[in-house]
Amino acid sequence: MANTMDAAAGGYTREVGMVEALKLFFSNYINFEGRSNRGELWWAALALFLISLALGLVDAMLGMQLFGAIFSLATLVPGIAIGVRRLHDIDKSGWWYLIILVPIVGALVLIYFFVQKPTPGPNRFG
């Protein structure tokens, strides 16, 4: 997709669709460096949710929890990696991802971070 000027962020952002976000998600499987924009994170999250939903239906028809469990395990590490890269995009250390371990509040804080506008221009993570 085209690069567009994001005036609110003060810099260029790359627009990604669901398919491209999913490709980026799996091509950066264990990449914890660099930055990921909001579109990349949220489109990938939506795609993973829809795939999980479909696999859950297949598992229900088969009467066993197989495909959903395998998919969840396969996407665990890249899910953490994209979250860390998204934190880098707002100039926060990836270690902030560990706040997810705090019940309820941790998840809410992470969601708040994930919806933030990116740091304008380059930051210490790229």
Backbone as a printed PyTorch tensor [residue, N CA C, xyz], in Angstrom:
tensor([[[  0.8350,  -1.1740,   0.0000],
         [  0.0000,   0.0000,   0.0000],
         [  0.8820,   1.2400,   0.0000]],

        [[  0.2780,   2.3520,  -0.2110],
         [  1.0200,   3.5980,  -0.3360],
         [  1.4000,   4.1510,   1.0210]],

        [[  2.4800,   4.9120,   1.0140],
         [  2.8540,   5.6490,   2.2130],
         [  2.0320,   6.9250,   2.2350]],

        [[  1.5500,   7.2880,   3.3820],
         [  0.7740,   8.5150,   3.4970],
         [  1.3230,   9.3320,   4.6380]],

        [[  1.0890,  10.6160,   4.5640],
         [  1.5360,  11.5050,   5.6280],
         [  0.5090,  11.4700,   6.7410]],

        [[  0.9450,  11.1170,   7.9300],
         [  0.0760,  11.1240,   9.1040],
         [  0.4010,  12.3890,   9.8720]],

        [[ -0.3990,  13.4290,   9.6480],
         [ -0.1180,  14.7240,  10.2510],
         [ -0.1320,  14.6640,  11.7750]],

        [[ -1.0240,  13.8680,  12.3360],
         [ -1.1130,  13.7710,  13.7930],
         [  0.1440,  13.1440,  14.3740]],

        [[  0.7280,  12.1970,  13.6510],
         [  1.9340,  11.5330,  14.1420],
         [  3.1770,  12.3190,  13.7840]],

        [[  3.0650,  13.2350,  12.8140],
         [  4.2040,  14.0400,  12.4480],
         [  5.1810,  13.3220,  11.5350]],

        [[  4.7670,  12.2610,  10.8980],
         [  5.6750,  11.5430,  10.0170],
         [  4.9250,  10.6460,   9.0720]],

        [[  5.6760,   9.8660,   8.3300],
         [  5.0690,   8.9470,   7.3720],
         [  4.6990,   7.6430,   8.0530]],

        [[  3.5470,   7.1210,   7.7030],
         [  3.1360,   5.8080,   8.1910],
         [  2.7850,   4.9650,   6.9830]],

        [[  2.9510,   3.7060,   7.1020],
         [  2.6450,   2.7940,   6.0120],
         [  1.3130,   2.1360,   6.3060]],

        [[  0.3800,   2.2830,   5.3870],
         [ -0.9200,   1.6510,   5.5490],
         [ -0.8100,   0.1850,   5.1520]],

        [[ -1.3670,  -0.6810,   5.9700],
         [ -1.3710,  -2.1080,   5.6580],
         [ -2.7950,  -2.6200,   5.7680]],

        [[ -3.1060,  -3.6120,   4.9340],
         [ -4.3990,  -4.2750,   4.9970],
         [ -4.2620,  -5.5600,   5.7950]],

        [[ -5.3550,  -6.2900,   5.9080],
         [ -5.3490,  -7.5050,   6.7150],
         [ -4.3880,  -8.5580,   6.1640]],

        [[ -4.3930,  -8.7660,   4.8620],
         [ -3.5410,  -9.8000,   4.2780],
         [ -2.0720,  -9.4530,   4.4560]],

        [[ -1.7130,  -8.1850,   4.1660],
         [ -0.3220,  -7.7700,   4.3320],
         [  0.0970,  -7.8220,   5.7990]],

        [[ -0.8010,  -7.4410,   6.7100],
         [ -0.4840,  -7.4960,   8.1400],
         [ -0.2300,  -8.9370,   8.5740]],

        [[ -1.0080,  -9.8720,   8.0650],
         [ -0.8120, -11.2770,   8.4090],
         [  0.5100, -11.7950,   7.8420]],

        [[  0.8530, -11.3720,   6.6220],
         [  2.1500, -11.7470,   6.0470],
         [  3.2900, -11.1910,   6.8860]],

        [[  3.1910,  -9.9280,   7.2850],
         [  4.2210,  -9.3210,   8.1290],
         [  4.3050, -10.0200,   9.4860]],

        [[  3.1440, -10.3990,  10.0180],
         [  3.0880, -11.0910,  11.3040],
         [  3.9100, -12.3710,  11.2640]],

        [[  3.7090, -13.1820,  10.2190],
         [  4.4140, -14.4580,  10.1360],
         [  5.8320, -14.3210,   9.5960]],

        [[  6.1190, -13.2990,   8.7830],
         [  7.4900, -13.1300,   8.2890],
         [  8.4150, -12.5730,   9.3690]],

        [[  7.8630, -11.9000,  10.3560],
         [  8.6300, -11.3950,  11.5000],
         [  8.3930, -12.2800,  12.7170]],

        [[  8.3890, -13.5730,  12.4980],
         [  7.9750, -14.5530,  13.5120],
         [  8.6260, -14.3300,  14.8710]],

        [[  9.9350, -14.1770,  14.9100],
         [ 10.6230, -13.9780,  16.2020],
         [ 11.4400, -12.6970,  16.1980]],

        [[ 10.9980, -11.6990,  15.4480],
         [ 11.6900, -10.4250,  15.3650],
         [ 11.1650,  -9.4930,  16.4550]],

        [[ 11.9970,  -9.2450,  17.4500],
         [ 11.6180,  -8.3730,  18.5580],
         [ 12.2430,  -6.9870,  18.4080]],

        [[ 12.8420,  -6.7040,  17.2620],
         [ 13.4850,  -5.4160,  17.0270],
         [ 12.7050,  -4.6300,  15.9950]],

        [[ 12.8480,  -3.3270,  16.0380],
         [ 12.1690,  -2.4730,  15.0740],
         [ 10.8090,  -2.0300,  15.5780]],

        [[  9.9840,  -1.5850,  14.6340],
         [  8.6930,  -1.0080,  14.9790],
         [  7.5890,  -1.6300,  14.1380]],

        [[  6.3910,  -1.6850,  14.7000],
         [  5.1750,  -2.1000,  13.9890],
         [  4.1160,  -1.0390,  14.2270]],

        [[  3.4420,  -0.6330,  13.1640],
         [  2.4360,   0.4140,  13.3430],
         [  1.1150,  -0.1570,  13.8450]],

        [[  0.1970,   0.7390,  14.1430],
         [ -1.0980,   0.3150,  14.6910],
         [ -1.8460,  -0.5860,  13.7420]],

        [[ -1.8420,  -0.2450,  12.4490],
         [ -2.5660,  -1.0580,  11.4740],
         [ -2.0520,  -2.4780,  11.4150]],

        [[ -0.7350,  -2.6160,  11.4430],
         [ -0.1380,  -3.9540,  11.4020],
         [ -0.5950,  -4.7870,  12.5960]],

        [[ -0.5810,  -4.1980,  13.7820],
         [ -0.9870,  -4.9260,  14.9870],
         [ -2.4690,  -5.2800,  14.9630]],

        [[ -3.3350,  -4.2990,  14.6940],
         [ -4.7690,  -4.5360,  14.8220],
         [ -5.3290,  -5.3740,  13.6900]],

        [[ -4.8050,  -5.2220,  12.4560],
         [ -5.2620,  -6.0960,  11.3730],
         [ -4.8290,  -7.5340,  11.6250]],

        [[ -3.6030,  -7.7020,  12.1140],
         [ -3.1360,  -9.0580,  12.4250],
         [ -3.9840,  -9.6580,  13.5500]],

        [[ -4.3070,  -8.8580,  14.5670],
         [ -5.1310,  -9.3520,  15.6750],
         [ -6.5100,  -9.7840,  15.1780]],

        [[ -7.0960,  -8.9940,  14.2910],
         [ -8.4000,  -9.3470,  13.7450],
         [ -8.3240, -10.6360,  12.9210]],

        [[ -7.2930, -10.7460,  12.0830],
         [ -7.1280, -11.9530,  11.2630],
         [ -6.9410, -13.1860,  12.1500]],

        [[ -6.1150, -13.0670,  13.1810],
         [ -5.8860, -14.1930,  14.0930],
         [ -7.1650, -14.5710,  14.8270]],

        [[ -7.9490, -13.5670,  15.2120],
         [ -9.2170, -13.8400,  15.8820],
         [-10.1560, -14.6090,  14.9650]],

        [[-10.2610, -14.1810,  13.7070],
         [-11.1550, -14.8490,  12.7600],
         [-10.6910, -16.2780,  12.4600]],

        [[ -9.3810, -16.4670,  12.3240],
         [ -8.8480, -17.8140,  12.1010],
         [ -9.1160, -18.6950,  13.3200]],

        [[ -8.9070, -18.1440,  14.5090],
         [ -9.1690, -18.9040,  15.7380],
         [-10.6370, -19.2830,  15.8570]],

        [[-11.5030, -18.3710,  15.4740],
         [-12.9400, -18.6420,  15.4980],
         [-13.2870, -19.7910,  14.5570]],

        [[-12.7450, -19.7550,  13.3430],
         [-12.9990, -20.8210,  12.3730],
         [-12.4440, -22.1540,  12.8730]],

        [[-11.2460, -22.1340,  13.4280],
         [-10.6580, -23.3700,  13.9540],
         [-11.4360, -23.8900,  15.1570]],

        [[-11.9890, -22.9830,  15.9490],
         [-12.8320, -23.3920,  17.0710],
         [-14.0840, -24.1150,  16.5970]],

        [[-14.6530, -23.6360,  15.4940],
         [-15.8230, -24.3090,  14.9290],
         [-15.4570, -25.7010,  14.4080]],

        [[-14.3030, -25.7920,  13.7510],
         [-13.8390, -27.1000,  13.2580],
         [-13.6080, -28.0390,  14.4360]],

        [[-12.9550, -27.5390,  15.4790],
         [-12.7080, -28.3560,  16.6770],
         [-14.0180, -28.8250,  17.3080]],

        [[-15.0260, -27.9320,  17.3370],
         [-16.3210, -28.3050,  17.9130],
         [-16.9930, -29.3940,  17.0920]],

        [[-16.8680, -29.3130,  15.7690],
         [-17.4630, -30.3390,  14.9100],
         [-16.7530, -31.6790,  15.0780]],

        [[-15.4540, -31.6230,  15.3070],
         [-14.6850, -32.8560,  15.4920],
         [-14.7700, -33.3940,  16.9210]],

        [[-15.1840, -32.5400,  17.8450],
         [-15.3150, -32.9540,  19.2370],
         [-14.0000, -33.0340,  19.9910]],

        [[-12.9790, -32.3270,  19.4850],
         [-11.7010, -32.2900,  20.2040],
         [-11.0330, -30.9340,  19.9890]],

        [[-10.2290, -30.5360,  20.9370],
         [ -9.5420, -29.2490,  20.8980],
         [ -8.1460, -29.4250,  20.3090]],

        [[ -8.0420, -29.6220,  19.0170],
         [ -6.7470, -29.8880,  18.4080],
         [ -6.2320, -28.7110,  17.5930]],

        [[ -6.9720, -28.3210,  16.5680],
         [ -6.4830, -27.2970,  15.6440],
         [ -6.3530, -25.9260,  16.3070]],

        [[ -7.2920, -25.5630,  17.1300],
         [ -7.2150, -24.2810,  17.8420],
         [ -6.0240, -24.2180,  18.7750]],

        [[ -5.7490, -25.3280,  19.4620],
         [ -4.6150, -25.3630,  20.3840],
         [ -3.2900, -25.2530,  19.6270]],

        [[ -3.1820, -25.9720,  18.5140],
         [ -1.9550, -25.9100,  17.7140],
         [ -1.7560, -24.5000,  17.1670]],

        [[ -2.8260, -23.8860,  16.6760],
         [ -2.7320, -22.5280,  16.1440],
         [ -2.3390, -21.5390,  17.2390]],

        [[ -2.9120, -21.6900,  18.4230],
         [ -2.5630, -20.8010,  19.5380],
         [ -1.0920, -20.9160,  19.9040]],

        [[ -0.5850, -22.1330,  19.9500],
         [  0.8350, -22.3140,  20.2390],
         [  1.7110, -21.7510,  19.1350]],

        [[  1.2880, -21.9110,  17.8820],
         [  2.0780, -21.4300,  16.7480],
         [  2.1300, -19.9070,  16.6770]],

        [[  1.1340, -19.2380,  17.2210],
         [  1.0810, -17.7770,  17.1380],
         [  1.4380, -17.0870,  18.4510]],

        [[  1.8110, -17.8300,  19.4670],
         [  2.1480, -17.2290,  20.7570],
         [  3.3640, -16.3150,  20.6590]],

        [[  4.4800, -16.8320,  20.1680],
         [  5.7120, -16.0360,  20.0990],
         [  5.5780, -14.8590,  19.1330]],

        [[  5.0530, -15.0510,  17.9100],
         [  4.9220, -13.8760,  17.0470],
         [  3.9190, -12.8510,  17.5820]],

        [[  2.9500, -13.2940,  18.3650],
         [  2.0190, -12.3580,  18.9830],
         [  2.7110, -11.4700,  20.0010]],

        [[  3.6140, -12.0570,  20.7690],
         [  4.3980, -11.2680,  21.7190],
         [  5.3470, -10.3420,  20.9600]],

        [[  5.9540, -10.8670,  19.8870],
         [  6.9110, -10.0730,  19.1090],
         [  6.2590,  -8.8340,  18.5020]],

        [[  5.0550,  -8.9750,  17.9330],
         [  4.4010,  -7.8080,  17.3400],
         [  3.9940,  -6.8100,  18.4240]],

        [[  3.6400,  -7.3010,  19.5970],
         [  3.3330,  -6.4070,  20.7110],
         [  4.5540,  -5.6170,  21.1580]],

        [[  5.6930,  -6.2740,  21.2070],
         [  6.9390,  -5.5950,  21.5870],
         [  7.3000,  -4.5500,  20.5330]],

        [[  7.1770,  -4.9100,  19.2500],
         [  7.4830,  -3.9410,  18.1910],
         [  6.5170,  -2.7610,  18.2180]],

        [[  5.2640,  -3.0200,  18.5790],
         [  4.2910,  -1.9180,  18.6890],
         [  4.6700,  -0.9970,  19.8460]],

        [[  5.1530,  -1.5620,  20.9540],
         [  5.6250,  -0.7300,  22.0610],
         [  6.8220,   0.1060,  21.6220]],

        [[  7.6990,  -0.4690,  20.8150],
         [  8.8300,   0.2950,  20.2850],
         [  8.3440,   1.4730,  19.4440]],

        [[  7.2310,   1.3050,  18.7350],
         [  6.7030,   2.3580,  17.8810],
         [  6.2770,   3.5800,  18.6820]],

        [[  5.9240,   3.3890,  19.9450],
         [  5.5560,   4.5230,  20.7970],
         [  6.6900,   4.8650,  21.7610]],

        [[  7.9060,   4.3910,  21.4250],
         [  9.1350,   4.6820,  22.1760],
         [  9.1020,   4.1450,  23.6080]],

        [[  8.5480,   2.9480,  23.7630],
         [  8.5610,   2.2600,  25.0600],
         [  9.3690,   0.9790,  24.9140]],

        [[ 10.0100,   0.5960,  25.9640],
         [ 10.7760,  -0.6390,  25.9690],
         [  9.8360,  -1.8420,  25.8360]],

        [[ 10.3290,  -2.8830,  25.1920],
         [  9.5460,  -4.1070,  25.0580],
         [  9.2580,  -4.7680,  26.3880]],

        [[ 10.0480,  -4.4470,  27.3950],
         [  9.8190,  -5.0140,  28.7230],
         [  8.4710,  -4.5890,  29.3020]],

        [[  7.8850,  -3.5080,  28.7910],
         [  6.5570,  -3.0980,  29.2240],
         [  5.5160,  -4.1720,  28.9230]],

        [[  5.8200,  -5.0540,  27.9810],
         [  4.8720,  -6.1180,  27.6420],
         [  4.5890,  -7.0150,  28.8450]],

        [[  5.5330,  -7.1080,  29.7540],
         [  5.3530,  -7.9510,  30.9500],
         [  4.2380,  -7.4540,  31.8630]],

        [[  3.7540,  -6.2360,  31.6310],
         [  2.6520,  -5.7310,  32.4490],
         [  1.3900,  -6.5630,  32.2350]],

        [[  1.3590,  -7.3350,  31.1640],
         [  0.2260,  -8.2270,  30.8960],
         [  0.0570,  -9.2460,  32.0230]],

        [[  1.1060,  -9.4850,  32.7860],
         [  1.0470, -10.4470,  33.8850],
         [  0.2330,  -9.9370,  35.0720]],

        [[ -0.0380,  -8.6420,  35.1090],
         [ -0.8940,  -8.0760,  36.1610],
         [ -2.3400,  -8.3000,  35.7230]],

        [[ -3.1130,  -9.0630,  36.4750],
         [ -4.4800,  -9.3880,  36.0470],
         [ -5.3230,  -8.1410,  35.7530]],

        [[ -6.0490,  -8.1700,  34.6970],
         [ -7.0040,  -7.1710,  34.2050],
         [ -6.3330,  -5.8190,  33.9130]],

        [[ -5.7490,  -5.2000,  34.9140],
         [ -5.1430,  -3.8760,  34.7440],
         [ -4.0210,  -3.9240,  33.7180]],

        [[ -3.2160,  -4.9700,  33.7320],
         [ -2.1060,  -5.0920,  32.7910],
         [ -2.5860,  -5.1190,  31.3520]],

        [[ -3.6320,  -5.8790,  31.0890],
         [ -4.1800,  -5.9470,  29.7310],
         [ -4.7380,  -4.5960,  29.2980]],

        [[ -5.4020,  -3.9070,  30.2180],
         [ -5.9570,  -2.5930,  29.8960],
         [ -4.8540,  -1.5820,  29.5940]],

        [[ -3.7740,  -1.6170,  30.3580],
         [ -2.6490,  -0.7150,  30.1120],
         [ -2.0270,  -1.0100,  28.7480]],

        [[ -1.8590,  -2.2930,  28.4160],
         [ -1.2960,  -2.6470,  27.1120],
         [ -2.1900,  -2.1730,  25.9730]],

        [[ -3.4920,  -2.3590,  26.1050],
         [ -4.4170,  -1.8800,  25.0710],
         [ -4.2810,  -0.3710,  24.9180]],

        [[ -4.1730,   0.3360,  26.0360],
         [ -3.9820,   1.7890,  25.9890],
         [ -2.7100,   2.1350,  25.2200]],

        [[ -1.6150,   1.4350,  25.5000],
         [ -0.3620,   1.6670,  24.7800],
         [ -0.5240,   1.3670,  23.2940]],

        [[ -1.2000,   0.2710,  22.9710],
         [ -1.3190,  -0.1700,  21.5830],
         [ -2.1450,   0.7760,  20.7200]],

        [[ -3.0430,   1.5610,  21.3070],
         [ -3.8520,   2.4890,  20.5120],
         [ -3.2170,   3.8760,  20.4140]],

        [[ -2.0960,   4.0890,  21.0680],
         [ -1.4120,   5.3800,  21.0310],
         [ -0.8570,   5.6750,  19.6420]],

        [[ -0.7590,   6.9510,  19.3200],
         [ -0.1360,   7.3700,  18.0700],
         [  1.3570,   7.0730,  18.1530]],

        [[  1.9860,   6.7680,  17.0160],
         [  3.4180,   6.4680,  17.0400],
         [  4.2570,   7.6950,  17.3620]],

        [[  5.4870,   7.4480,  17.7640],
         [  6.4270,   8.5250,  17.9930],
         [  6.7380,   9.1810,  16.6530]],

        [[  6.6470,  10.4990,  16.5630],
         [  6.9530,  11.1580,  15.2860],
         [  8.4310,  10.9550,  14.9100]],

        [[  8.6430,  10.5840,  13.6770],
         [ 10.0060,  10.4130,  13.1920],
         [ 10.7200,   9.2420,  13.8570]],

        [[ 12.0290,   9.1980,  13.6840],
         [ 12.8050,   8.1050,  14.2840],
         [ 12.8250,   8.2100,  15.8070]],

        [[ 12.9140,   7.0630,  16.4490],
         [ 13.1200,   7.0370,  17.8890],
         [ 14.2600,   6.0550,  18.1740]],

        [[ 14.4830,   5.7240,  19.4140],
         [ 15.6260,   4.8700,  19.7590],
         [ 15.4760,   3.4380,  19.2420]],

        [[ 14.3030,   3.0730,  18.7420],
         [ 14.0700,   1.7190,  18.2430],
         [ 14.0160,   1.6470,  16.7150]],

        [[ 14.2010,   2.7690,  16.0570],
         [ 14.1970,   2.7480,  14.5890],
         [ 13.4850,   3.9290,  13.9930]]])
